[in-house]
Amino acid sequence: MIFQKNIFKNKNTLITGATGKIGEEISKSFANLESNLILIDKNISKLRNLKKKIQKKNIKIHIFQCNFLSQKSRIILLSKLRK
């Protein structure tokens, strides 16, 4: 492991492209480090499946759909993240 133990525990980590190959592995890694996750991707069904796969009792996982190529989608995401 390249990080100190507990450095990400109870911290919030935002991951874009969370359901892609690299994004999913990063999401799993941070879940194992007990970091709370904010996962963003354009495919909501893949996000739901990923959340089920990596959910642990001691972390919070929030999922948000966003297509970063769409300005409207980015604005909606920002308004949701501010809540």
ABEGO torsion letter per residue (X at the ends): XABBBGAABGBBBBBBGAABAAAAAAAAAAAAAGBBBBBBBABAAAAAAAAAAABBAABBBBBBBBBAABAAAAAAAAAAAAX
